[in-house]
Amino acid sequence: MQVCGAANQREGVLAHQPSAPDLLLIILHKSEALFSPSTRNRDLALGPSLFRWESQSTTTAASATGQRTIHHEASGSRVLLFVREQRKQGTVTEPFVCLGFPRYESHEGERPMAIRWRLEREIPAAWLHGCCVAHQLFLAIPGVGGLRPARLPQKGLATP
């Protein structure tokens, strides 16, 4: 399943009230030309079923957004994760790829919160490399518990 972001969608989280999921729209490669330092979050897969996502830069654990995220299962809400490698490839806007429903596992820090999501299904191998090594600097992220992304043959985040 592929989804394109709405033209007026400014942030990477969309709370869809009728069906209750929070849609996380994640761009892995964020260029300095298109994204400010506060929106160039460090999002990446830590392995085939674990994803690290940073919230918006103002989110704290005590905020309504932080609490909704942490307690999404207890409140009956679901999260749906959509990822794309970059905003555009040449002049063509890349589609988001649905990685499914993750479950909150833990978080660290605030402003932004670094949230670990456990995916219900593993990221397909063809997409895993693009998700894990979006930027080589992620290999030594402080506070991710020593987990390092898997090193796989280089492939982009393309539809199989």
C-alpha positions in Angstrom: 0.0 0.0 0.0 1.3 3.4 -0.9 0.2 6.8 0.3 1.1 10.3 -0.8 1.1 13.2 1.7 -1.6 15.8 1.5 -0.5 19.0 -0.1 -1.2 21.0 3.1 0.4 18.4 5.4 3.1 20.4 7.3 4.2 17.9 9.9 5.1 14.2 9.9 2.2 13.1 12.2 -1.4 13.1 11.1 -4.0 12.0 13.7 -6.9 10.6 11.7 -9.9 11.0 14.0 -12.5 8.8 12.3 -10.3 5.7 12.4 -8.1 6.6 15.4 -4.6 5.8 14.0 -1.8 8.3 14.0 -0.1 8.3 10.6 3.7 8.8 10.9 5.0 10.2 7.5 8.8 9.7 7.6 11.3 11.0 5.2 14.7 9.4 5.8 17.0 11.7 3.7 16.3 15.3 4.7 18.3 17.8 2.7 19.5 21.0 4.4 17.9 22.9 1.5 14.4 21.7 2.2 14.4 21.0 6.0 15.4 23.2 8.9 17.7 21.7 11.6 14.7 21.2 13.9 12.9 19.1 11.3 15.9 16.9 10.2 15.0 14.2 12.6 17.2 11.1 13.0 14.7 8.4 11.9 15.9 4.9 10.9 15.4 1.2 11.3 17.5 -0.4 14.0 16.9 -3.8 12.4 14.2 -5.6 10.5 11.5 -5.2 13.2 12.7 -2.2 15.3 12.4 1.5 14.1 13.7 4.6 15.8 11.6 7.7 15.2 12.0 11.2 16.5 8.9 13.3 17.3 8.5 16.9 16.5 11.1 19.1 18.2 8.7 20.5 20.8 7.2 17.1 22.0 7.7 16.1 25.6 6.7 12.9 27.3 4.2 14.9 29.4 2.6 16.6 26.5 -0.7 15.5 25.0 1.1 14.2 21.9 3.7 12.4 24.0 1.1 10.8 26.1 -1.0 9.8 23.1 2.1 8.2 21.6 3.3 6.4 24.7 -0.2 5.1 25.6 -1.6 4.5 22.2 -2.5 0.9 22.8 -4.2 1.5 26.2 -6.3 4.3 24.6 -7.4 2.1 21.7 -5.4 4.0 19.2 -3.0 2.6 16.6 0.0 4.0 14.8 0.6 3.4 11.1 4.2 4.0 9.8 4.9 5.3 6.3 8.4 5.8 5.1 10.1 7.2 2.0 13.8 7.6 1.3 13.6 11.2 0.1 11.1 13.8 -0.8 11.8 13.7 -4.5 13.9 11.7 -6.9 14.8 14.2 -9.6 11.5 15.9 -10.4 9.3 13.0 -9.3 7.8 13.0 -5.7 8.6 9.6 -4.1 5.6 7.7 -2.6 5.5 6.6 1.0 5.8 2.9 1.7 3.6 1.5 4.4 5.7 -0.4 7.0 2.6 -1.3 9.0 1.4 -0.9 12.6 4.2 -0.5 15.2 3.9 -0.9 18.9 5.4 1.6 21.3 8.4 0.0 23.0 10.3 2.8 24.8 11.5 6.4 24.4 14.4 8.5 25.4 14.8 12.3 25.7 12.5 15.1 25.0 12.2 17.9 22.4 12.3 15.7 20.4 11.4 12.3 21.9 13.4 9.4 20.4 10.8 6.6 20.2 11.5 3.0 19.6 8.7 1.2 17.7 8.4 -2.6 17.4 7.0 -3.5 14.0 4.3 -6.2 13.7 6.0 -7.4 10.6 9.6 -7.2 9.5 10.7 -4.6 7.0 11.1 -6.2 3.6 14.7 -6.9 2.8 14.6 -4.8 -0.3 13.7 -1.7 1.8 15.7 -2.5 4.9 19.0 -1.1 3.7 17.5 2.3 2.8 15.8 2.5 6.2 18.9 1.5 8.1 21.6 3.6 6.5 19.7 6.7 5.5 22.7 8.5 6.9 25.9 6.9 8.0 26.1 9.2 11.0 23.2 7.2 12.6 25.6 4.3 13.2 26.7 5.8 16.5 23.5 7.6 17.8 23.8 8.2 21.5 21.1 6.6 23.5 19.9 3.8 21.2 21.2 1.1 23.5 24.2 0.1 21.4 22.0 -1.2 18.5 23.5 -0.7 15.1 21.6 -1.0 11.8 22.3 -4.1 9.8 24.7 -3.8 7.0 23.1 -5.2 3.8 23.7 -4.9 0.1 22.9 -1.4 -1.1 19.4 -1.0 -2.4 17.1 1.9 -2.3 13.6 2.1 -0.7 11.9 1.0 -3.8 8.6 -0.9 -4.3 9.5 -4.6 -4.9 
